[in-house]
Amino acid sequence: MLDPAPTTKIDPTLARGRLEEILDATATTPAFVVLSFPNTSYLTRLQPTGGVDALADRVGKTVVGRITAKARRVDKVGAGGRYIEPVAGRPRRVQGSVIALDKSRNTITVSAGAPITCQLTDQRQKASDFEAGDFVSFDVERGAGFTLES
């Protein structure tokens, strides 16, 4: 949890969290950042889209940026809570409310403990199939990313 809790408003499609750790690239895996979010126990592992150099001096500090992912088939659901699964690690399953859509990019942004902008990958689905407020659930492909906002 951020201490003190943030009170300034930001774009609702941007995630505000604490950069907990940077995991360096290895011969078989890319670099990752680990973010935590206010009022959650999440330790979400994401690939930094701009590289880790811009984030190196921010470990332990609050960062604001955009979380992006590729969503497999997105289903509208009628019950359940907002979540990112698993609590620690790369996002594999997300459920929450649609808070924004971009029909030109075929993306939806879902509030699930942290906002996640998702590219729809199922050819049968389009962002125009959804509306703000729809409650949705979907699996996430490998490679969810984080882009730092300046």
Legacy VTK file of the C-alpha trace (Angstrom):
# vtk DataFile Version 3.0
C-alpha trace
ASCII
DATASET POLYDATA
POINTS 150 float
0.000 0.000 0.000
1.214 3.475 -0.774
1.834 5.498 2.344
0.357 8.025 2.437
-2.420 6.896 0.107
-2.541 8.969 -3.104
-5.174 11.681 -3.266
-4.361 13.421 -6.546
-6.485 12.436 -9.511
-4.890 10.970 -12.619
-6.225 9.604 -15.894
-8.258 6.527 -14.831
-6.584 4.437 -17.557
-3.166 4.954 -15.924
-1.882 2.753 -13.115
-0.263 4.263 -10.040
1.845 1.878 -8.001
5.125 1.350 -6.260
8.060 -0.054 -8.193
9.124 -2.882 -5.895
11.867 -4.522 -7.930
13.610 -4.706 -11.284
14.475 -8.196 -12.501
17.344 -8.118 -14.978
17.177 -9.906 -18.319
18.785 -13.315 -18.601
19.765 -15.395 -21.609
16.235 -16.790 -21.814
13.966 -14.087 -20.320
13.545 -10.338 -20.806
13.824 -7.792 -17.991
10.779 -7.361 -15.754
9.527 -4.850 -13.226
7.479 -5.798 -10.179
4.741 -3.321 -9.196
2.477 -3.181 -6.164
-0.764 -1.188 -6.065
-2.577 0.712 -3.292
-5.020 -1.304 -1.187
-4.010 -4.625 -2.781
-1.512 -7.397 -2.124
-0.537 -7.570 -5.800
3.089 -7.970 -6.854
2.534 -7.845 -10.598
5.433 -8.715 -12.913
5.446 -6.756 -16.191
7.853 -6.175 -19.071
8.973 -2.528 -19.201
8.305 -1.265 -22.737
10.892 1.509 -22.553
13.593 -0.606 -20.957
14.695 -0.580 -17.335
17.098 2.371 -17.603
14.311 4.938 -17.090
13.123 3.030 -14.019
16.452 2.187 -12.360
16.393 5.129 -9.932
12.711 4.667 -9.009
12.814 1.384 -7.078
10.764 1.845 -3.901
9.034 4.939 -5.297
5.636 5.625 -6.808
5.391 5.347 -10.587
2.555 6.158 -12.967
2.178 4.390 -16.277
0.080 2.289 -18.584
-0.274 -1.463 -18.208
-0.878 -3.178 -21.540
-1.763 -6.756 -22.316
-3.196 -8.975 -25.024
-6.533 -10.439 -24.010
-7.731 -13.756 -25.288
-11.493 -14.090 -25.679
-13.243 -11.532 -23.440
-16.469 -12.687 -21.805
-19.123 -10.520 -20.185
-19.858 -11.911 -16.731
-22.598 -11.206 -14.233
-20.942 -11.855 -10.895
-17.628 -11.890 -9.115
-15.033 -9.387 -8.039
-12.301 -7.324 -9.633
-8.986 -9.140 -9.677
-5.693 -9.888 -11.375
-4.556 -13.519 -11.038
-2.181 -14.559 -9.637
-1.538 -12.127 -6.790
2.216 -12.421 -7.426
3.705 -12.947 -10.878
2.723 -12.204 -14.439
-0.980 -11.514 -15.054
-2.735 -14.634 -16.346
-6.414 -13.852 -15.704
-8.175 -10.513 -15.245
-11.723 -9.619 -14.260
-13.212 -6.165 -13.799
-15.229 -3.308 -15.251
-14.603 -1.723 -18.624
-13.673 1.920 -17.977
-12.586 2.963 -21.482
-12.495 1.685 -25.042
-10.608 2.676 -28.154
-12.385 1.385 -31.239
-9.602 2.506 -33.597
-6.993 0.436 -31.710
-9.442 -2.330 -30.777
-8.619 -2.026 -27.060
-10.573 -1.937 -23.827
-9.295 -0.695 -20.479
-10.444 -2.746 -17.493
-10.371 -1.681 -13.840
-9.242 -4.792 -11.951
-7.369 -3.523 -8.905
-5.217 -1.643 -11.416
-6.302 -0.432 -14.853
-5.154 -2.678 -17.706
-5.447 -1.679 -21.371
-6.073 -4.839 -23.378
-5.679 -5.512 -27.070
-8.459 -7.847 -28.198
-6.927 -10.815 -30.023
-10.009 -12.927 -30.764
-10.870 -12.053 -34.370
-14.585 -12.407 -33.581
-14.480 -9.570 -31.037
-14.184 -5.816 -31.413
-13.951 -3.037 -28.843
-17.302 -1.781 -30.137
-18.873 -4.994 -28.738
-18.349 -3.562 -25.228
-19.520 -0.502 -23.306
-18.130 1.349 -20.299
-19.438 -0.420 -17.202
-19.528 -3.920 -18.699
-18.139 -6.497 -16.270
-15.694 -8.738 -18.158
-13.303 -11.616 -17.594
-10.470 -12.938 -19.779
-7.140 -14.733 -19.939
-3.991 -12.717 -20.655
-1.273 -13.776 -23.080
2.375 -13.692 -21.985
4.170 -10.372 -22.349
2.000 -7.890 -20.405
3.899 -4.616 -20.324
4.334 -1.386 -18.412
5.037 1.977 -20.016
6.197 4.742 -17.685
4.403 8.086 -18.129
6.613 11.114 -17.674
LINES 1 151
150 0 1 2 3 4 5 6 7 8 9 10 11 12 13 14 15 16 17 18 19 20 21 22 23 24 25 26 27 28 29 30 31 32 33 34 35 36 37 38 39 40 41 42 43 44 45 46 47 48 49 50 51 52 53 54 55 56 57 58 59 60 61 62 63 64 65 66 67 68 69 70 71 72 73 74 75 76 77 78 79 80 81 82 83 84 85 86 87 88 89 90 91 92 93 94 95 96 97 98 99 100 101 102 103 104 105 106 107 108 109 110 111 112 113 114 115 116 117 118 119 120 121 122 123 124 125 126 127 128 129 130 131 132 133 134 135 136 137 138 139 140 141 142 143 144 145 146 147 148 149
